[in-house]
């Protein structure tokens, strides 16, 4: 019985990060279907959500104004959620008629602000982005080409990070894994969630959200609920400065876990394969099982320790898992550097944050307010 428990728990740890991505890679090659891309003359509204972003908002607006897209088809809406620094003044200093400022005097939360601004936007397509997320010049063209296909309701991109000395790079193994997995899901039916810094939706598919909803997860669900596809275009991306503060990353992961668990609970119907087919399987594999990894990871360590007297295999597994934890801690406190250490550190921070997110969700504490992790 104990051995069976260990095998199940180990499977639950490995499945969302290794086995599911491999399965999706195979499925995308066997039954995947791409979508038609082409030219479109759709008007685009770029919505930039900000809170006290005086350090980067000028660069972001200048970056957006340089995007290649017809002047008359572009609108830039800066949504300021109770900013108390110079953000609003900097936005107002731009004379370009395409730029509009929606400044809320008191903090409402990002989702509440979007509910008020999106209905007033003039674009057929709404592009959501953040103040620190810079777009390559052809980003809007690459976004819009996907909407030439009527079955596409939402398009997400992904995030690259600047190297300290210049240039750009992906966030690492985890980001590449996430991008490839979402691309495979997109080819089969729809991918799970969007990158909050770079995604676009047909305006007529936007549905008002609850203030506590996590917009880059619930908006895609609403699109799928209306019978449209949610896809990742790997040619669409933004570029950000990498974060170097583990405590901020921890807080961000706590908030994401808390709000996503709540969103899954309120949208439980999407787990029904009779209603949503393959997407229900993706949602279970990509989100639900992954959020259970902290418990599965702890369970494998406990069961292996209890079985260590019966087999050297289990004793060895305990040693390996403890080394993994030690490497992660060493990376967090900056004793050791390296790709393996960074991977261990990221995993430990993630599962620790998920545990706290579970606790906050179970005790009814909703993280509504959004603050940039910078």
TISE-211977 format. One line per 8 residues: number of its first residue (from 1); their letters; for each residue x, y, z of C-alpha. Coordinates in steps of 0.25 Angstrom, whole numbers, plus 5000, padded with zeros to 4 digits. Example, Ala and Ser with C-alpha at 12.3 -4.5 7.8 and 13.67 -1.06 7.14 Angstrom:
<nodes>
1 = AS = 5049/4982/5031 ~ 5055/4996/5029
</nodes>
This chain:
<nodes>
1 = XXXXXXXX = 5000/5000/5000 ~ 5011/5010/5004 ~ 5019/5006/4991 ~ 5006/5009/4983 ~ 5004/5022/4990 ~ 5019/5026/4986 ~ 5017/5023/4972 ~ 5004/5031/4971
9 = XXXXXXXX = 5010/5043/4978 ~ 5023/5042/4969 ~ 5014/5041/4957 ~ 5007/5054/4961 ~ 5020/5061/4963 ~ 5026/5057/4949 ~ 5013/5058/4941 ~ 5010/5073/4940
17 = XXXXXXXX = 5025/5077/4937 ~ 5030/5065/4929 ~ 5019/5055/4924 ~ 5008/5064/4921 ~ 5017/5073/4912 ~ 5022/5061/4905 ~ 5008/5056/4903 ~ 5004/5069/4897
25 = XXXXXXXX = 5016/5069/4888 ~ 5012/5056/4882 ~ 4997/5059/4881 ~ 5000/5072/4874 ~ 5007/5065/4863 ~ 4997/5054/4862 ~ 4983/5062/4863 ~ 4988/5076/4863
33 = XXXXXXXX = 4981/5087/4854 ~ 4987/5100/4851 ~ 4978/5112/4848 ~ 4978/5122/4836 ~ 4986/5135/4837 ~ 4984/5146/4828 ~ 4983/5161/4827 ~ 4973/5169/4835
41 = XXXXXXXX = 4969/5183/4836 ~ 4963/5182/4850 ~ 4964/5194/4859 ~ 4973/5191/4871 ~ 4972/5197/4885 ~ 4984/5195/4894 ~ 4981/5195/4908 ~ 4993/5198/4918
49 = XXXXXXXX = 4989/5195/4932 ~ 4998/5203/4942 ~ 5000/5206/4957 ~ 5011/5216/4961 ~ 5019/5213/4948 ~ 5026/5226/4947 ~ 5040/5219/4945 ~ 5035/5212/4932
57 = XXXXXXXX = 5022/5218/4926 ~ 5029/5228/4917 ~ 5037/5217/4911 ~ 5025/5208/4909 ~ 5017/5219/4902 ~ 5028/5222/4893 ~ 5030/5208/4890 ~ 5015/5206/4887
65 = XXXXXXXX = 5015/5219/4878 ~ 5026/5212/4870 ~ 5018/5200/4867 ~ 5016/5197/4852 ~ 5001/5199/4850 ~ 4992/5208/4843 ~ 4991/5221/4850 ~ 4976/5222/4849
73 = XXXXXXXX = 4974/5208/4854 ~ 4981/5209/4867 ~ 4977/5214/4881 ~ 4985/5214/4893 ~ 4978/5214/4907 ~ 4986/5216/4919 ~ 4978/5211/4931 ~ 4983/5216/4944
81 = XXXXXXXX = 4978/5209/4956 ~ 4979/5220/4967 ~ 4994/5224/4964 ~ 5000/5234/4974 ~ 5013/5237/4967 ~ 5016/5244/4954 ~ 5010/5233/4945 ~ 4997/5241/4941
89 = XXXXXXXX = 5005/5254/4938 ~ 5015/5247/4929 ~ 5004/5240/4921 ~ 4997/5254/4920 ~ 5009/5260/4915 ~ 5008/5253/4901 ~ 5001/5261/4891 ~ 4998/5249/4882
97 = XXXXXXXX = 4983/5248/4879 ~ 4983/5233/4880 ~ 4987/5233/4895 ~ 4976/5234/4905 ~ 4977/5233/4920 ~ 4967/5226/4929 ~ 4971/5231/4943 ~ 4964/5225/4955
105 = XXXXXXXX = 4966/5233/4967 ~ 4964/5222/4977 ~ 4970/5207/4976 ~ 4959/5198/4970 ~ 4968/5186/4966 ~ 4972/5183/4952 ~ 4960/5175/4948 ~ 4950/5185/4953
113 = XXXXXXXX = 4957/5196/4944 ~ 4957/5187/4932 ~ 4942/5185/4934 ~ 4940/5200/4932 ~ 4950/5203/4921 ~ 4948/5191/4912 ~ 4934/5195/4908 ~ 4938/5209/4904
121 = XXXXXXXX = 4950/5205/4896 ~ 4948/5207/4881 ~ 4956/5195/4876 ~ 4951/5182/4870 ~ 4963/5176/4877 ~ 4967/5179/4891 ~ 4982/5176/4894 ~ 4985/5175/4909
129 = XXXXXXXX = 4999/5179/4913 ~ 5007/5184/4925 ~ 5016/5197/4927 ~ 5029/5189/4927 ~ 5026/5180/4915 ~ 5032/5185/4902 ~ 5027/5180/4889 ~ 5035/5178/4876
137 = XXXXXXXX = 5031/5187/4865 ~ 5023/5177/4858 ~ 5015/5172/4870 ~ 5002/5177/4866 ~ 5003/5172/4852 ~ 5006/5158/4857 ~ 4994/5159/4867 ~ 4984/5164/4856
145 = XXXXXXXX = 4988/5153/4846 ~ 4982/5142/4855 ~ 4969/5149/4856 ~ 4967/5147/4841 ~ 4962/5133/4845 ~ 4948/5135/4851 ~ 4949/5123/4860 ~ 4960/5130/4868
153 = XXXXXXXX = 4955/5138/4880 ~ 4968/5141/4888 ~ 4983/5141/4884 ~ 4994/5141/4895 ~ 5008/5143/4893 ~ 5020/5140/4903 ~ 5030/5148/4911 ~ 5045/5149/4908
161 = XXXXXXXX = 5055/5155/4917 ~ 5067/5165/4915 ~ 5081/5160/4918 ~ 5088/5169/4927 ~ 5098/5173/4917 ~ 5087/5175/4906 ~ 5080/5167/4896 ~ 5069/5157/4900
169 = XXXXXXXX = 5067/5143/4905 ~ 5055/5135/4909 ~ 5053/5133/4924 ~ 5059/5119/4924 ~ 5055/5105/4924 ~ 5042/5107/4931 ~ 5037/5118/4921 ~ 5041/5110/4909
177 = XXXXXXXX = 5034/5098/4914 ~ 5021/5106/4917 ~ 5022/5112/4903 ~ 5024/5099/4896 ~ 5012/5093/4904 ~ 5003/5104/4901 ~ 5006/5104/4886 ~ 5003/5089/4886
185 = XXXXXXXX = 4990/5091/4893 ~ 4986/5102/4883 ~ 4989/5093/4872 ~ 4979/5082/4878 ~ 4968/5092/4882 ~ 4971/5103/4892 ~ 4982/5107/4902 ~ 4981/5109/4917
193 = XXXXXXXX = 4982/5123/4921 ~ 4989/5135/4915 ~ 5001/5143/4918 ~ 4996/5155/4925 ~ 5006/5164/4919 ~ 5003/5161/4904 ~ 4990/5156/4900 ~ 4978/5160/4891
201 = XXXXXXXX = 4963/5158/4890 ~ 4952/5161/4881 ~ 4945/5172/4888 ~ 4931/5166/4886 ~ 4935/5154/4894 ~ 4939/5161/4906 ~ 4930/5159/4918 ~ 4930/5167/4931
209 = XXXXXXXX = 4939/5160/4942 ~ 4937/5159/4957 ~ 4947/5168/4964 ~ 4954/5156/4970 ~ 4956/5149/4956 ~ 4970/5147/4951 ~ 4968/5154/4937 ~ 4978/5146/4929
217 = XXXXXXXX = 4972/5133/4933 ~ 4957/5136/4934 ~ 4956/5144/4921 ~ 4962/5132/4913 ~ 4951/5123/4920 ~ 4940/5133/4916 ~ 4945/5132/4901 ~ 4945/5117/4901
225 = XXXXXXXX = 4931/5117/4908 ~ 4926/5125/4895 ~ 4931/5114/4886 ~ 4944/5121/4881 ~ 4958/5117/4882 ~ 4969/5122/4891 ~ 4983/5120/4884 ~ 4998/5124/4886
233 = XXXXXXXX = 5005/5130/4875 ~ 5020/5127/4878 ~ 5024/5139/4869 ~ 5017/5149/4878 ~ 5025/5153/4890 ~ 5028/5164/4899 ~ 5042/5167/4906 ~ 5043/5171/4921
241 = XXXXXXXX = 5055/5173/4930 ~ 5057/5161/4939 ~ 5053/5161/4953 ~ 5064/5158/4963 ~ 5056/5158/4976 ~ 5051/5145/4981 ~ 5042/5151/4991 ~ 5034/5158/4981
249 = XXXXXXXX = 5034/5146/4972 ~ 5029/5138/4984 ~ 5017/5148/4986 ~ 5014/5148/4972 ~ 5012/5133/4972 ~ 5004/5133/4984 ~ 4995/5143/4978 ~ 4994/5135/4965
257 = XXXXXXXX = 4991/5122/4972 ~ 4980/5128/4981 ~ 4973/5135/4970 ~ 4974/5124/4960 ~ 4969/5113/4971 ~ 4957/5123/4973 ~ 4955/5124/4958 ~ 4955/5109/4956
265 = XXXXXXXX = 4945/5107/4967 ~ 4935/5117/4961 ~ 4937/5112/4947 ~ 4937/5097/4950 ~ 4929/5094/4938 ~ 4941/5095/4929 ~ 4946/5082/4936 ~ 4935/5074/4929
273 = XXXXXXXX = 4940/5067/4917 ~ 4926/5065/4912 ~ 4925/5080/4910 ~ 4939/5085/4907 ~ 4946/5072/4901 ~ 4961/5073/4901 ~ 4961/5086/4908 ~ 4956/5080/4921
281 = XXXXXXXX = 4967/5070/4920 ~ 4977/5081/4918 ~ 4972/5089/4930 ~ 4973/5078/4939 ~ 4987/5074/4935 ~ 4992/5088/4933 ~ 4986/5095/4945 ~ 4979/5086/4955
289 = XXXXXXXX = 4990/5075/4956 ~ 5001/5085/4956 ~ 4995/5092/4968 ~ 4995/5079/4975 ~ 5010/5077/4973 ~ 5014/5083/4987 ~ 5005/5072/4994 ~ 5010/5062/4984
297 = XXXXXXXX = 5025/5066/4986 ~ 5024/5066/5001 ~ 5016/5052/5000 ~ 5028/5046/4992 ~ 5038/5050/5002 ~ 5030/5045/5014 ~ 5026/5031/5008 ~ 5040/5029/5003
305 = XXXXXXXX = 5046/5032/5017 ~ 5036/5022/5023 ~ 5040/5012/5012 ~ 5055/5014/5013 ~ 5058/5003/5023 ~ 5052/4993/5013 ~ 5060/4997/5000 ~ 5072/5005/4997
313 = XXXXXXXX = 5064/5011/4985 ~ 5055/5018/4994 ~ 5067/5023/5003 ~ 5074/5028/4991 ~ 5062/5035/4987 ~ 5061/5042/5000 ~ 5076/5046/4999 ~ 5073/5052/4984
321 = XXXXXXXX = 5061/5059/4989 ~ 5068/5065/5001 ~ 5080/5070/4992 ~ 5070/5076/4982 ~ 5064/5084/4994 ~ 5078/5088/4999 ~ 5082/5093/4985 ~ 5069/5101/4984
329 = XXXXXXXX = 5071/5107/4997 ~ 5086/5110/4994 ~ 5081/5117/4981 ~ 5071/5125/4989 ~ 5081/5131/4999 ~ 5091/5133/4987 ~ 5102/5123/4992 ~ 5102/5115/4979
337 = XXXXXXXX = 5099/5120/4965 ~ 5097/5111/4953 ~ 5085/5106/4944 ~ 5082/5094/4953 ~ 5082/5103/4965 ~ 5073/5113/4959 ~ 5063/5102/4954 ~ 5063/5096/4968
345 = XXXXXXXX = 5061/5110/4974 ~ 5050/5113/4965 ~ 5043/5100/4968 ~ 5044/5102/4983 ~ 5039/5116/4983 ~ 5027/5112/4974 ~ 5023/5100/4983 ~ 5025/5109/4995
353 = XXXXXXXX = 5016/5120/4989 ~ 5006/5110/4985 ~ 5004/5105/4999 ~ 5002/5119/5004 ~ 4993/5122/4993 ~ 4985/5109/4996 ~ 4984/5114/5011 ~ 4979/5127/5007
361 = XXXXXXXX = 4969/5121/4998 ~ 4964/5111/5008 ~ 4962/5122/5019 ~ 4955/5131/5009 ~ 4965/5142/5007 ~ 4964/5147/4993 ~ 4976/5155/4987 ~ 4968/5166/4979
369 = XXXXXX = 4978/5177/4979 ~ 4989/5176/4968 ~ 5003/5182/4970 ~ 5014/5181/4960 ~ 5025/5172/4965 ~ 5037/5182/4963
</nodes>
